[in-house]
Amino acid sequence: MPLVTIDVIKDVFTPAQKQQLIERVTEAMITVEGEALRGVTWVRVQEFEQGDWVIGGKSLSARDVHALAAA
């Protein structure tokens, strides 16, 4: 049973965007594994608190991610 976990920083994505991620990743998995496994393909979004996600020693916030996306 496939399980895909998408890790994100809390408050970066709206509920609608998270739902879109889930739907699109599910469809990508089904394209690879076949329609028969749709019912047992799990996709979940796990949110980490701002400040709990660190890259290169720098803590990231939702504001940081939004600034990166806007650049």
Secondary structure as UniProt FT lines:
FT   STRAND          3..9
FT   TURN            10..11
FT   HELIX           15..33
FT   HELIX           35..40
FT   STRAND          42..48
FT   TURN            50..51
FT   STRAND          54..55
FT   TURN            56..57
FT   STRAND          58..59
FT   HELIX           62..70
//
